[in-house]
Amino acid sequence: MKKKLAFLFASLFILGACSASPTGKSSSSADDGNKQTGDTIKIGVNLELSGKVAGYGSQEKDGIELAVEQINNDGGILGKKVELVVKDNKSDNNEAATAAANLATNDDVVAIIGPATSGASKAVIPNITKAQVPFITPSGTDDSVTMSNGKVQEYVFRSSFQDSFQGKVLAQYATEKLDSKKVAILGDNSSDYAIGLTKAFKSEYKGDIAIEENFTSGDKDFQAVLTKIKNSDFDVLYVPGYYEEAGLIIKQAREMGITQPILGADGFGDEKIVQLAGASNVTDVYYTGHFSILAPANDTVQPFIDAYKEKYGTEPSTFNALAYDAMNMIKQAIIDQNSADSAAITKGLASLKDFEGVTGNITIDKDHNPEKSVVIIKYTDGKESSAETINP
């Protein structure tokens, strides 16, 4: 009887060890993060390729693919070619979380780029933290993406600056460059991104908040709220939100005779904003950008522009550039650590210094945010007419 019991316990132990995860990994290997194996380095891509904000994700995918093409043409990283494993999170936070889990556990990627938005980025954190696989969001700017309850998220990084930084820069710009004494705010109250931008702006702005109104993601008709704003006394209209609503707000505001400058953040950085608003309406419009061909950050910018135009037939956008930098940040982390294991990439990203990216020279700070310059871009008749670099 004792021999039978001993055999049964031993069998159960072996079975449990072999079935610790659906991928056949042992629990110890999952705890150690993904390790580099084979002749390729597998990088996951978790982006909004369909759905509400597909404009951001599609641009970022193009930037990543250009970077990988260049890397592989140059011999890869540590002699290994990069292989992308791409998932569409459909602009849905739950889909993003599922995609991250699948990439980390089933596809065995060693790092992930994306999601693009703050909400989706926060949604994936539990799964990537459990798997101990680092990810970089190219454009998730909410401060709490990399920080939670005062503690840094170990496996979370970004190539974009955070909302508190750009909100404060916009407030300073409104005061010092646009000479405003009173501002009207029309913000998206359903978005962590917009809420963070509003909070940061209000904490820094030295003038008066003449009126503050809200909208909700998906709204189309802003006539009533814009009428209230038009009847108030203000110098600048601040619109923290994404391009889908911002484009319609600009269109309707200009058609109603609101002529004051309109100020926004990097959510304005999609050409669809001009399509939605109409080119002539997008005049005297300003926003914080990470990249502009009118204000190159360093000598890497022009070769990037040339390569992008050759591959895609158009000039690169902010989101193309941010994702291009994200891929090359991972490359640099691997080179610095001489390893493509997830643990090494995490360490390499956390200690990245003086990385020459096309969106600026980047040093990752203690909170996993990039220290770099910001560009204030001005639109006239739907085109970038000027860009001013502002250093942190």
VOGU-3710 file (C-alpha; in Angstrom, 3 decimals, decimal comma):
1> mkkklaflfa> 0,000/0,000/0,000  2,808/2,425/0,885  4,601/1,709/-2,397  1,394/2,392/-4,345  0,852/5,691/-2,524  4,461/6,769/-3,076  4,149/5,989/-6,775  0,861/7,886/-6,993  2,307/11,004/-5,305  5,400/10,908/-7,521
11> slfilgacsa> 3,235/10,609/-10,627  1,045/13,511/-9,591  4,114/15,640/-8,911  5,593/14,929/-12,359  2,241/15,556/-14,044  1,813/18,859/-12,203  5,293/20,010/-13,173  4,695/19,180/-16,826  1,334/20,950/-16,979  2,186/24,132/-15,107
21> sptgkssssa> 1,080/26,234/-18,072  -0,895/25,687/-21,291  2,288/26,257/-23,279  4,197/23,513/-21,533  6,373/25,913/-19,545  7,203/25,085/-15,989  6,125/27,572/-13,374  9,778/28,445/-12,713  10,423/29,365/-16,340  7,344/31,602/-16,338
31> ddgnkqtgdt> 8,633/33,312/-13,203  11,990/33,928/-14,867  10,445/35,687/-17,882  10,858/34,678/-21,515  14,296/33,600/-22,639  15,817/34,000/-26,083  15,899/30,759/-28,063  16,471/29,884/-31,708  17,757/32,024/-34,553  15,249/34,872/-34,272
41> ikigvnlels> 14,298/37,448/-31,650  10,516/37,479/-31,345  8,984/40,861/-30,556  5,256/41,167/-29,929  3,102/43,942/-31,371  -0,176/44,669/-29,540  -1,858/47,565/-31,337  -5,193/49,133/-32,220  -5,329/48,013/-35,865  -9,117/48,199/-36,088
51> gkvagygsqe> -11,802/49,977/-34,094  -12,119/53,519/-32,798  -8,462/54,569/-32,671  -7,040/52,379/-35,424  -5,450/55,511/-36,885  -2,858/55,461/-34,099  -2,162/51,737/-34,132  -1,851/51,473/-37,913  0,685/54,282/-38,002  2,687/52,705/-35,206
61> kdgielaveq> 2,750/49,327/-36,937  4,249/50,999/-40,025  6,969/52,606/-37,911  7,813/49,310/-36,195  7,968/47,429/-39,493  10,331/49,995/-41,000  12,644/49,702/-37,987  12,637/45,900/-38,161  13,297/45,926/-41,915  16,326/48,161/-41,360
71> inndggilgk> 17,562/46,087/-38,410  17,324/42,823/-40,339  18,940/44,309/-43,453  21,838/45,374/-41,229  22,336/41,850/-39,897  19,839/41,766/-37,061  20,591/42,144/-33,356  23,464/40,099/-31,910  23,457/38,240/-35,219  19,796/37,231/-34,937
81> kvelvvkdnk> 16,946/38,449/-37,126  13,912/40,098/-35,545  10,531/38,420/-36,041  7,343/40,354/-35,296  4,249/38,655/-33,881  1,369/41,069/-34,500  -1,978/41,149/-32,660  -4,916/43,504/-33,285  -6,463/44,536/-29,966  -9,399/46,124/-31,838
91> sdnneaataa> -9,223/49,337/-29,759  -10,678/47,375/-26,849  -9,026/47,185/-23,414  -10,091/43,590/-22,743  -8,820/42,493/-26,156  -5,528/44,267/-25,419  -5,121/42,368/-22,139  -5,837/39,055/-23,862  -3,426/39,838/-26,702  -0,663/40,646/-24,204
101> anlatnddvv> -1,194/37,362/-22,367  -1,138/35,381/-25,610  1,990/37,100/-26,857  3,868/36,565/-23,605  2,797/32,997/-22,834  1,805/31,337/-26,110  4,012/33,157/-28,615  7,042/33,428/-26,300  7,976/36,961/-27,322  10,761/38,597/-25,290
111> aiigpatsga> 9,281/42,119/-25,418  6,098/43,802/-26,628  5,393/47,143/-28,336  1,950/48,617/-27,699  -0,850/49,267/-26,988  -1,057/52,804/-28,312  -3,568/54,254/-25,849  -3,304/54,816/-22,100  -6,391/52,828/-21,136  -5,343/49,760/-23,115
121> skavipnitk> -1,781/50,061/-21,833  -2,981/49,964/-18,226  -5,206/46,993/-19,022  -2,264/44,821/-20,103  -0,073/45,503/-17,057  -1,283/42,595/-14,857  -0,643/40,040/-17,596  2,771/41,286/-18,679  3,848/41,677/-15,052  2,853/38,092/-14,311
131> aqvpfitpsg> 4,769/36,909/-17,383  7,684/39,286/-16,618  7,868/40,447/-20,224  8,584/44,173/-20,754  6,473/46,361/-22,989  6,832/49,845/-24,440  3,797/51,934/-25,268  4,665/54,387/-28,033  1,856/56,792/-27,131  0,192/55,855/-23,838
141> tddsvtmsng> 0,777/59,149/-22,059  -1,311/58,863/-18,862  1,100/59,259/-15,916  -0,312/56,186/-14,170  0,735/53,886/-17,025  4,237/53,580/-15,575  3,364/54,364/-11,942  0,854/52,833/-9,527  0,381/54,048/-5,958  3,766/55,734/-6,017
151> kvqeyvfrss> 5,605/52,644/-7,270  7,098/52,205/-10,713  5,673/49,424/-12,882  8,751/47,260/-13,393  7,961/45,997/-16,890  6,312/49,130/-18,335  8,087/51,769/-20,429  7,172/54,387/-23,018  8,784/56,292/-25,850  6,361/59,214/-25,434
161> fqdsfqgkvl> 6,399/61,871/-22,744  3,618/61,725/-20,137  0,453/63,832/-19,776  1,640/65,867/-16,792  4,596/67,065/-18,840  2,679/68,029/-21,979  -0,225/69,508/-19,987  2,164/71,835/-18,183  3,972/72,739/-21,421  0,643/73,621/-23,051
171> aqyateklds> -0,333/75,820/-20,103  2,970/77,662/-20,301  2,632/78,027/-24,071  -0,895/79,419/-23,747  0,345/82,067/-21,340  3,742/82,961/-22,756  3,340/82,442/-26,505  -0,391/82,956/-27,074  -0,634/85,735/-24,484  -3,811/84,332/-22,984
181> kkvailgdns> -5,326/85,536/-19,727  -8,479/83,375/-19,861  -8,929/79,874/-21,221  -11,986/77,789/-22,101  -11,633/74,038/-21,603  -13,646/71,417/-23,497  -12,368/68,004/-22,441  -13,250/64,329/-22,791  -14,448/63,224/-19,340  -14,562/59,547/-20,369
191> sdyaigltka> -10,821/59,269/-21,073  -7,969/58,876/-18,571  -5,787/60,558/-21,164  -7,923/63,713/-21,366  -8,609/63,850/-17,643  -4,875/63,769/-16,927  -4,187/66,476/-19,483  -6,870/68,727/-18,010  -5,554/68,270/-14,472  -1,965/69,042/-15,500
201> fkseykgdia> -2,987/72,100/-17,526  -5,086/73,573/-14,718  -2,308/73,048/-12,172  0,127/75,090/-14,277  -2,010/77,723/-16,015  -1,501/81,197/-14,533  -4,627/82,803/-15,986  -8,317/82,204/-15,305  -10,450/79,246/-16,359  -13,283/81,164/-18,015
211> ieenftsgdk> -15,453/78,092/-18,590  -14,961/74,338/-18,376  -17,211/71,902/-20,243  -17,026/68,201/-21,055  -17,909/65,717/-23,751  -17,859/61,932/-23,952  -15,960/59,745/-26,369  -18,141/59,053/-29,403  -20,054/62,345/-29,278  -20,692/63,936/-32,686
221> dfqavltkik> -22,734/67,075/-32,032  -21,017/69,784/-29,973  -23,241/72,715/-30,956  -24,841/73,237/-27,552  -21,642/73,185/-25,537  -19,780/75,287/-28,099  -22,558/77,885/-27,966  -21,986/78,210/-24,208  -18,265/78,566/-24,800  -18,726/81,112/-27,590
231> nsdfdvlyvp> -20,826/83,285/-25,284  -18,089/83,348/-22,641  -15,019/85,603/-22,540  -11,848/83,617/-23,324  -8,575/83,900/-25,250  -7,755/80,246/-26,022  -9,862/77,082/-26,352  -8,124/74,028/-24,852  -9,401/70,657/-26,132  -7,782/67,660/-24,421
241> gyyeeaglii> -8,961/64,622/-26,366  -8,404/62,348/-29,342  -8,594/63,316/-33,005  -12,016/61,772/-33,674  -13,863/64,219/-31,444  -11,312/67,039/-31,708  -11,699/67,184/-35,501  -15,460/67,632/-35,211  -15,072/70,177/-32,401  -12,688/72,262/-34,514
251> kqaremgitq> -15,030/72,084/-37,512  -18,126/73,084/-35,565  -16,309/75,748/-33,528  -14,927/77,483/-36,618  -18,273/77,265/-38,456  -19,932/78,910/-35,444  -17,490/81,800/-35,597  -15,145/80,822/-32,767  -11,892/82,296/-34,040  -9,658/82,039/-30,965
261> pilgadgfgd> -6,605/79,747/-31,052  -7,358/76,101/-30,314  -4,863/74,144/-28,233  -4,543/70,387/-27,896  -2,163/67,577/-26,997  -0,610/64,747/-29,001  -4,043/63,196/-29,611  -4,343/65,813/-32,378  -1,420/64,207/-34,200  -3,287/62,291/-36,888
271> ekivqlagas> -4,045/63,502/-40,413  -7,662/62,418/-39,926  -8,181/65,458/-37,716  -7,836/67,610/-40,838  -10,182/65,361/-42,811  -12,815/65,620/-40,068  -12,467/69,369/-39,512  -11,821/70,520/-43,064  -8,426/71,979/-43,917  -9,469/75,634/-43,864
281> nvtdvyytgh> -10,874/75,247/-40,345  -7,616/73,848/-38,985  -5,936/77,234/-38,693  -4,481/78,780/-35,559  -4,486/75,273/-34,037  -1,580/74,169/-31,830  -0,669/70,854/-30,227  2,164/69,090/-28,445  4,010/66,670/-30,685  6,870/64,262/-30,215
291> fsilapandt> 8,192/64,747/-33,723  8,051/67,197/-36,605  9,927/67,332/-39,876  10,019/71,117/-39,343  12,007/70,713/-36,107  14,375/67,722/-36,443  15,673/66,577/-33,062  19,045/65,298/-34,318  20,907/63,857/-37,310  18,910/60,604/-37,312
301> vqpfidayke> 15,724/62,353/-38,402  16,417/63,013/-42,073  17,533/59,444/-42,866  14,375/58,220/-41,115  12,203/60,575/-43,174  13,888/59,466/-46,398  13,532/55,765/-45,578  9,907/56,162/-44,562  9,014/58,049/-47,758  10,776/55,400/-49,853
311> kygtepstfn> 8,858/52,549/-48,160  5,414/54,127/-47,746  5,340/57,027/-50,222  4,480/59,667/-47,631  6,115/61,653/-44,862  6,219/60,058/-41,397  3,893/61,108/-38,595  4,459/61,464/-34,869  3,058/57,982/-34,257  5,263/56,432/-36,944
321> alaydamnmi> 8,264/58,039/-35,246  7,330/57,038/-31,679  6,922/53,383/-32,648  10,115/53,441/-34,712  11,920/54,691/-31,602  10,265/52,040/-29,412  11,621/49,230/-31,590  15,085/50,743/-31,658  15,011/51,267/-27,886  14,489/47,515/-27,521
331> kqaiidqnsa> 17,344/46,924/-29,954  19,632/49,181/-27,907  18,618/47,484/-24,651  19,521/44,079/-26,127  22,881/45,367/-27,356  23,672/47,045/-24,030  22,919/43,864/-22,080  24,335/41,496/-24,742  21,189/39,420/-24,300  17,689/39,197/-25,769
341> dsaaitkgla> 16,080/37,593/-22,719  13,122/39,457/-21,242  14,938/40,093/-17,956  17,916/41,603/-19,769  15,707/43,785/-21,988  13,856/45,057/-18,901  17,161/45,984/-17,268  18,457/47,551/-20,496  15,381/49,713/-20,987  15,428/50,898/-17,360
351> slkdfegvtg> 19,042/52,018/-17,721  18,809/53,491/-21,258  20,758/56,752/-21,469  21,416/59,242/-24,260  19,624/57,118/-26,852  19,473/59,071/-30,109  15,885/58,614/-31,238  14,103/60,376/-34,065  11,715/61,904/-31,486  14,630/63,230/-29,435
361> nitidkdhnp> 17,593/62,175/-27,351  16,128/59,849/-24,736  17,181/58,932/-21,223  14,763/56,777/-19,238  14,148/58,243/-15,788  13,438/56,403/-12,523  9,706/56,335/-13,338  10,354/54,714/-16,756  9,486/57,892/-18,662  11,741/59,347/-21,376
371> eksvviikyt> 13,451/62,613/-20,627  13,365/64,447/-23,955  12,161/67,604/-25,680  8,616/68,403/-26,803  7,556/70,106/-30,037  4,682/72,588/-30,237  3,251/72,299/-33,739  1,083/74,931/-35,402  -1,507/74,132/-38,080  -2,482/76,622/-40,778
381> dgkessaeti> -5,033/75,575/-43,408  -4,642/71,962/-42,314  -0,872/71,817/-42,670  1,992/72,115/-40,227  3,180/75,689/-40,678  5,694/75,885/-37,823  7,189/73,818/-35,019  8,965/74,992/-31,886  11,142/72,684/-29,763  10,852/73,095/-26,012
391> np> 13,384/71,327/-23,780  12,396/69,879/-20,415
//
